[in-house]
Amino acid sequence: MQVEIITKDDLRQFKTELLNDIKAIVKPQEKIKEWLKSAEVRKMLNISPGTLQNLRINGTLRYTKIGGMMYYKLEDITKLLEGGQP
């Protein structure tokens, strides 16, 4: 049986490599927004501000108003695109 001596430098190098490996595995994927602003929704659906307003008024697309900004759930937009009601 052969004996190997491990130094503090070896442990530091191992720690660095281990942390890099863990970061690569756990690296957060591109964060997907849960709430979108009006401009983002219009761009996604390729619609005008008036059309988006009509979707709000007739209840086709739910929204939340905070201050002067309107926010839309990505889940509701996805359902709308799939043909179902949000």
N, CA and C atoms as an extended XYZ file, in Angstrom:
258
Properties=species:S:1:pos:R:3:atomname:S:1:resname:S:1:resid:I:1 pbc="F F F"
N         0.835       -1.178        0.000 N   MET     1
C         0.000        0.000        0.000 CA  MET     1
C         0.875        1.234        0.000 C   MET     1
N         0.594        2.134       -0.909 N   GLN     2
C         1.404        3.337       -1.038 CA  GLN     2
C         0.719        4.486       -0.284 C   GLN     2
N         1.512        5.283        0.418 N   VAL     3
C         0.991        6.398        1.208 CA  VAL     3
C         1.257        7.696        0.455 C   VAL     3
N         0.177        8.531        0.359 N   GLU     4
C         0.336        9.842       -0.264 CA  GLU     4
C         0.161       10.904        0.800 C   GLU     4
N         0.977       11.916        0.716 N   ILE     5
C         0.882       13.020        1.661 CA  ILE     5
C         0.085       14.140        1.001 C   ILE     5
N        -0.929       14.599        1.716 N   ILE     6
C        -1.770       15.682        1.204 CA  ILE     6
C        -1.409       16.955        1.952 C   ILE     6
N        -1.120       17.985        1.181 N   THR     7
C        -0.735       19.261        1.791 CA  THR     7
C        -1.934       20.213        1.823 C   THR     7
N        -1.775       21.316        2.512 N   LYS     8
C        -2.820       22.337        2.561 CA  LYS     8
C        -3.098       22.897        1.168 C   LYS     8
N        -2.062       23.039        0.364 N   ASP     9
C        -2.240       23.519       -1.005 CA  ASP     9
C        -3.078       22.540       -1.825 C   ASP     9
N        -2.851       21.248       -1.619 N   ASP    10
C        -3.661       20.242       -2.304 CA  ASP    10
C        -5.134       20.377       -1.915 C   ASP    10
N        -5.386       20.605       -0.621 N   LEU    11
C        -6.755       20.759       -0.145 CA  LEU    11
C        -7.399       22.027       -0.700 C   LEU    11
N        -6.633       23.104       -0.777 N   ARG    12
C        -7.158       24.348       -1.338 CA  ARG    12
C        -7.520       24.155       -2.814 C   ARG    12
N        -6.659       23.477       -3.539 N   GLN    13
C        -6.918       23.224       -4.954 CA  GLN    13
C        -8.159       22.344       -5.115 C   GLN    13
N        -8.271       21.326       -4.279 N   PHE    14
C        -9.443       20.450       -4.316 CA  PHE    14
C       -10.713       21.244       -4.024 C   PHE    14
N       -10.639       22.118       -3.016 N   LYS    15
C       -11.793       22.939       -2.661 CA  LYS    15
C       -12.220       23.819       -3.838 C   LYS    15
N       -11.253       24.450       -4.486 N   THR    16
C       -11.542       25.314       -5.628 CA  THR    16
C       -12.188       24.531       -6.762 C   THR    16
N       -11.652       23.375       -7.071 N   GLU    17
C       -12.202       22.537       -8.133 CA  GLU    17
C       -13.610       22.051       -7.785 C   GLU    17
N       -13.802       21.674       -6.532 N   LEU    18
C       -15.102       21.191       -6.090 CA  LEU    18
C       -16.155       22.302       -6.170 C   LEU    18
N       -15.787       23.493       -5.711 N   LEU    19
C       -16.714       24.622       -5.784 CA  LEU    19
C       -17.068       24.972       -7.231 C   LEU    19
N       -16.091       24.941       -8.108 N   ASN    20
C       -16.357       25.212       -9.523 CA  ASN    20
C       -17.295       24.171      -10.127 C   ASN    20
N       -17.095       22.911       -9.760 N   ASP    21
C       -17.975       21.850      -10.252 CA  ASP    21
C       -19.398       22.032       -9.738 C   ASP    21
N       -19.532       22.363       -8.468 N   ILE    22
C       -20.859       22.574       -7.883 CA  ILE    22
C       -21.547       23.764       -8.536 C   ILE    22
N       -20.804       24.860       -8.757 N   LYS    23
C       -21.375       26.040       -9.401 CA  LYS    23
C       -21.848       25.721      -10.815 C   LYS    23
N       -21.109       24.878      -11.515 N   ALA    24
C       -21.491       24.516      -12.878 CA  ALA    24
C       -22.786       23.697      -12.887 C   ALA    24
N       -22.963       22.862      -11.876 N   ILE    25
C       -24.162       22.026      -11.795 CA  ILE    25
C       -25.364       22.847      -11.340 C   ILE    25
N       -25.159       23.684      -10.344 N   VAL    26
C       -26.254       24.426       -9.735 CA  VAL    26
C       -26.475       25.774      -10.407 C   VAL    26
N       -25.654       26.106      -11.368 N   LYS    27
C       -25.739       27.406      -12.040 CA  LYS    27
C       -27.179       27.674      -12.452 C   LYS    27
N       -27.728       28.783      -11.962 N   PRO    28
C       -29.123       29.065      -12.287 CA  PRO    28
C       -29.301       29.277      -13.783 C   PRO    28
N       -30.326       28.647      -14.296 N   GLN    29
C       -30.637       28.815      -15.704 CA  GLN    29
C       -31.191       30.220      -15.893 C   GLN    29
N       -31.343       30.616      -17.132 N   GLU    30
C       -31.891       31.938      -17.420 CA  GLU    30
C       -33.222       32.061      -16.690 C   GLU    30
N       -33.311       33.063      -15.876 N   LYS    31
C       -34.496       33.247      -15.061 CA  LYS    31
C       -35.664       33.688      -15.933 C   LYS    31
N       -36.753       32.976      -15.779 N   ILE    32
C       -37.951       33.297      -16.535 CA  ILE    32
C       -38.839       34.151      -15.654 C   ILE    32
N       -39.268       35.263      -16.211 N   LYS    33
C       -40.124       36.163      -15.457 CA  LYS    33
C       -41.500       35.550      -15.272 C   LYS    33
N       -42.069       35.760      -14.099 N   GLU    34
C       -43.432       35.295      -13.847 CA  GLU    34
C       -44.434       36.378      -14.240 C   GLU    34
N       -44.044       37.642      -14.084 N   TRP    35
C       -44.913       38.768      -14.404 CA  TRP    35
C       -44.284       39.612      -15.497 C   TRP    35
N       -45.087       40.029      -16.479 N   LEU    36
C       -44.598       40.819      -17.596 CA  LEU    36
C       -45.328       42.157      -17.650 C   LEU    36
N       -44.621       43.181      -18.104 N   LYS    37
C       -45.215       44.497      -18.279 CA  LYS    37
C       -45.948       44.536      -19.615 C   LYS    37
N       -46.781       45.574      -19.778 N   SER    38
C       -47.595       45.709      -20.993 CA  SER    38
C       -46.762       45.667      -22.269 C   SER    38
N       -45.649       46.404      -22.284 N   ALA    39
C       -44.805       46.444      -23.482 CA  ALA    39
C       -44.265       45.061      -23.834 C   ALA    39
N       -43.899       44.279      -22.813 N   GLU    40
C       -43.382       42.934      -23.063 CA  GLU    40
C       -44.474       42.021      -23.619 C   GLU    40
N       -45.688       42.187      -23.093 N   VAL    41
C       -46.814       41.375      -23.573 CA  VAL    41
C       -47.150       41.737      -25.015 C   VAL    41
N       -47.191       43.040      -25.315 N   ARG    42
C       -47.486       43.463      -26.691 CA  ARG    42
C       -46.458       42.918      -27.667 C   ARG    42
N       -45.204       42.951      -27.263 N   LYS    43
C       -44.137       42.438      -28.135 CA  LYS    43
C       -44.284       40.925      -28.325 C   LYS    43
N       -44.579       40.228      -27.228 N   MET    44
C       -44.710       38.774      -27.286 CA  MET    44
C       -45.879       38.350      -28.176 C   MET    44
N       -46.997       39.071      -28.065 N   LEU    45
C       -48.190       38.718      -28.827 CA  LEU    45
C       -48.276       39.431      -30.171 C   LEU    45
N       -47.353       40.375      -30.374 N   ASN    46
C       -47.337       41.173      -31.600 CA  ASN    46
C       -48.682       41.880      -31.810 C   ASN    46
N       -49.093       42.617      -30.769 N   ILE    47
C       -50.364       43.332      -30.812 CA  ILE    47
C       -50.151       44.796      -30.455 C   ILE    47
N       -51.135       45.608      -30.759 N   SER    48
C       -51.068       47.048      -30.473 CA  SER    48
C       -51.531       47.317      -29.036 C   SER    48
N       -51.242       48.518      -28.532 N   PRO    49
C       -51.732       48.881      -27.197 CA  PRO    49
C       -53.262       48.798      -27.101 C   PRO    49
N       -53.952       49.181      -28.164 N   GLY    50
C       -55.420       49.113      -28.168 CA  GLY    50
C       -55.933       47.690      -28.068 C   GLY    50
N       -55.296       46.782      -28.773 N   THR    51
C       -55.694       45.371      -28.714 CA  THR    51
C       -55.473       44.813      -27.314 C   THR    51
N       -54.354       45.179      -26.708 N   LEU    52
C       -54.092       44.725      -25.348 CA  LEU    52
C       -55.148       45.284      -24.394 C   LEU    52
N       -55.534       46.528      -24.593 N   GLN    53
C       -56.570       47.129      -23.765 CA  GLN    53
C       -57.893       46.377      -23.941 C   GLN    53
N       -58.223       46.026      -25.169 N   ASN    54
C       -59.453       45.251      -25.419 CA  ASN    54
C       -59.411       43.892      -24.720 C   ASN    54
N       -58.246       43.241      -24.711 N   LEU    55
C       -58.104       41.956      -24.019 CA  LEU    55
C       -58.333       42.121      -22.518 C   LEU    55
N       -57.900       43.259      -21.983 N   ARG    56
C       -58.131       43.546      -20.559 CA  ARG    56
C       -59.610       43.815      -20.295 C   ARG    56
N       -60.208       44.672      -21.129 N   ILE    57
C       -61.593       45.097      -20.918 CA  ILE    57
C       -62.570       43.928      -21.005 C   ILE    57
N       -62.386       43.075      -22.007 N   ASN    58
C       -63.345       41.969      -22.164 CA  ASN    58
C       -63.012       40.760      -21.286 C   ASN    58
N       -61.967       40.870      -20.485 N   GLY    59
C       -61.641       39.809      -19.525 CA  GLY    59
C       -60.886       38.639      -20.108 C   GLY    59
N       -60.430       38.770      -21.336 N   THR    60
C       -59.671       37.688      -21.968 CA  THR    60
C       -58.318       37.505      -21.294 C   THR    60
N       -57.729       38.617      -20.861 N   LEU    61
C       -56.410       38.565      -20.247 CA  LEU    61
C       -56.449       39.301      -18.909 C   LEU    61
N       -56.206       38.540      -17.845 N   ARG    62
C       -56.200       39.139      -16.510 CA  ARG    62
C       -54.929       39.944      -16.302 C   ARG    62
N       -55.007       40.926      -15.433 N   TYR    63
C       -53.853       41.771      -15.148 CA  TYR    63
C       -53.923       42.258      -13.712 C   TYR    63
N       -52.792       42.769      -13.251 N   THR    64
C       -52.700       43.381      -11.938 CA  THR    64
C       -52.082       44.748      -12.124 C   THR    64
N       -52.716       45.740      -11.513 N   LYS    65
C       -52.214       47.101      -11.636 CA  LYS    65
C       -51.545       47.490      -10.328 C   LYS    65
N       -50.288       47.884      -10.435 N   ILE    66
C       -49.521       48.346       -9.282 CA  ILE    66
C       -49.001       49.724       -9.629 C   ILE    66
N       -49.470       50.702       -8.870 N   GLY    67
C       -49.127       52.075       -9.215 CA  GLY    67
C       -49.740       52.368      -10.571 C   GLY    67
N       -48.956       52.845      -11.493 N   GLY    68
C       -49.451       53.116      -12.836 CA  GLY    68
C       -49.117       52.022      -13.827 C   GLY    68
N       -48.474       50.958      -13.364 N   MET    69
C       -48.030       49.884      -14.265 CA  MET    69
C       -48.984       48.695      -14.204 C   MET    69
N       -49.194       48.072      -15.351 N   MET    70
C       -50.010       46.863      -15.426 CA  MET    70
C       -49.107       45.670      -15.678 C   MET    70
N       -49.360       44.609      -14.934 N   TYR    71
C       -48.563       43.395      -15.034 CA  TYR    71
C       -49.467       42.222      -15.393 C   TYR    71
N       -48.907       41.306      -16.181 N   TYR    72
C       -49.655       40.156      -16.669 CA  TYR    72
C       -48.869       38.897      -16.322 C   TYR    72
N       -49.574       37.861      -15.878 N   LYS    73
C       -48.918       36.601      -15.553 CA  LYS    73
C       -48.528       35.882      -16.837 C   LYS    73
N       -47.308       35.406      -16.880 N   LEU    74
C       -46.831       34.649      -18.038 CA  LEU    74
C       -47.690       33.414      -18.270 C   LEU    74
N       -48.131       32.798      -17.198 N   GLU    75
C       -48.985       31.604      -17.280 CA  GLU    75
C       -50.283       31.916      -18.025 C   GLU    75
N       -50.881       33.085      -17.748 N   ASP    76
C       -52.123       33.473      -18.426 CA  ASP    76
C       -51.888       33.725      -19.917 C   ASP    76
N       -50.762       34.339      -20.228 N   ILE    77
C       -50.439       34.612      -21.634 CA  ILE    77
C       -50.218       33.303      -22.386 C   ILE    77
N       -49.542       32.366      -21.748 N   THR    78
C       -49.304       31.057      -22.357 CA  THR    78
C       -50.619       30.354      -22.635 C   THR    78
N       -51.542       30.400      -21.669 N   LYS    79
C       -52.849       29.773      -21.872 CA  LYS    79
C       -53.609       30.442      -23.008 C   LYS    79
N       -53.518       31.757      -23.091 N   LEU    80
C       -54.175       32.487      -24.162 CA  LEU    80
C       -53.637       32.052      -25.523 C   LEU    80
N       -52.317       31.902      -25.611 N   LEU    81
C       -51.699       31.480      -26.866 CA  LEU    81
C       -52.080       30.059      -27.251 C   LEU    81
N       -52.312       29.220      -26.239 N   GLU    82
C       -52.681       27.830      -26.502 CA  GLU    82
C       -54.160       27.690      -26.838 C   GLU    82
N       -54.891       28.801      -26.745 N   GLY    83
C       -56.295       28.766      -27.131 CA  GLY    83
C       -57.272       28.629      -25.980 C   GLY    83
N       -56.754       28.484      -24.752 N   GLY    84
C       -57.633       28.376      -23.599 CA  GLY    84
C       -57.805       29.712      -22.914 C   GLY    84
N       -58.736       29.794      -22.020 N   GLN    85
C       -58.936       31.014      -21.245 CA  GLN    85
C       -58.002       30.991      -20.044 C   GLN    85
N       -57.399       32.135      -19.700 N   PRO    86
C       -56.542       32.181      -18.510 CA  PRO    86
C       -57.338       32.003      -17.241 C   PRO    86
